Amino acid sequence: MAYTIKWRPKALAELRKLPNIAAKRIVQKMDSAKNDPHHFLDKLVGDPGYKIRAGDYRAIVDIIEEEKAIAVRIVGHRKNIYQRNL
């Protein structure tokens, strides 16, 4: 069964600020992760969340097993997304 993707309002706002090509790549990566999220997502160190990479951009997500959902926390450039996630 495929997982659903839940975009938090903050993540959607950040996604809209990205260049169009980067935003499309992140959305495509999230769509591909719906069927097998543990294959596409990498566990974060010191954080219960996961990351997905799309070029120089990252999305920090949480997997909610009870709801079979992937909740996108934040989206941004790799140089500063981990500091903003704190």
C-alpha positions as CSV (number, residue, x, y, z in Angstrom):
1,M,0.0,0.0,0.0
2,A,1.3,3.4,-0.9
3,Y,1.9,6.1,1.7
4,T,0.2,9.5,1.4
5,I,2.3,12.7,1.4
6,K,1.3,15.4,3.8
7,W,2.9,18.8,3.1
8,R,3.1,21.0,6.2
9,P,2.3,24.7,5.5
10,K,5.9,25.8,6.2
11,A,7.2,23.2,3.7
12,L,4.8,24.4,1.0
13,A,5.8,28.0,1.5
14,E,9.5,27.1,1.2
15,L,8.8,24.9,-1.8
16,R,7.1,27.9,-3.6
17,K,10.3,30.0,-3.0
18,L,12.6,27.5,-4.7
19,P,13.5,27.6,-8.4
20,N,10.9,25.8,-10.5
21,I,13.2,23.0,-11.6
22,A,14.3,22.2,-8.0
23,A,10.7,22.3,-6.7
24,K,9.6,19.9,-9.4
25,R,12.5,17.5,-8.6
26,I,11.5,17.4,-4.9
27,V,7.9,16.7,-5.7
28,Q,8.9,13.9,-8.2
29,K,11.2,12.4,-5.5
30,M,8.4,12.5,-2.9
31,D,6.0,10.8,-5.4
32,S,8.5,8.1,-6.1
33,A,9.1,7.5,-2.3
34,K,5.3,6.9,-1.7
35,N,5.6,3.2,-2.6
36,D,8.7,2.3,-0.5
37,P,9.8,5.2,1.7
38,H,12.5,3.3,3.5
39,H,14.2,2.7,0.3
40,F,14.3,6.3,-0.8
41,L,14.7,8.1,2.5
42,D,17.9,8.4,4.6
43,K,17.7,8.4,8.4
44,L,19.0,11.6,10.0
45,V,21.6,11.3,12.8
46,G,20.3,12.7,16.1
47,D,16.8,13.3,14.8
48,P,13.8,11.0,14.4
49,G,13.2,12.3,10.9
50,Y,14.5,11.4,7.4
51,K,15.9,13.3,4.4
52,I,15.4,13.0,0.7
53,R,17.8,14.5,-1.7
54,A,17.0,16.2,-5.0
55,G,20.2,17.7,-6.4
56,D,21.4,20.5,-4.0
57,Y,18.1,20.6,-2.3
58,R,16.7,18.5,0.6
59,A,13.4,17.7,2.2
60,I,13.2,16.7,5.9
61,V,10.3,14.4,6.5
62,D,8.7,12.2,9.1
63,I,7.3,8.7,8.4
64,I,4.0,8.2,10.3
65,E,3.6,4.4,10.2
66,E,0.2,4.4,11.9
67,E,-1.3,6.6,9.2
68,K,0.9,5.3,6.3
69,A,1.9,8.9,5.7
70,I,5.0,10.9,4.9
71,A,4.9,14.3,6.5
72,V,7.2,16.9,4.8
73,R,8.6,19.2,7.6
74,I,10.8,21.6,5.7
75,V,12.4,22.0,2.2
76,G,15.5,23.9,1.4
77,H,19.1,24.1,0.1
78,R,21.6,21.6,1.6
79,K,23.9,24.3,2.9
80,N,21.4,25.5,5.5
81,I,18.5,23.1,5.9
82,Y,20.0,21.1,8.7
83,Q,20.5,24.3,10.9
84,R,16.9,25.4,10.2
85,N,15.7,21.9,11.2
86,L,16.9,22.3,14.8
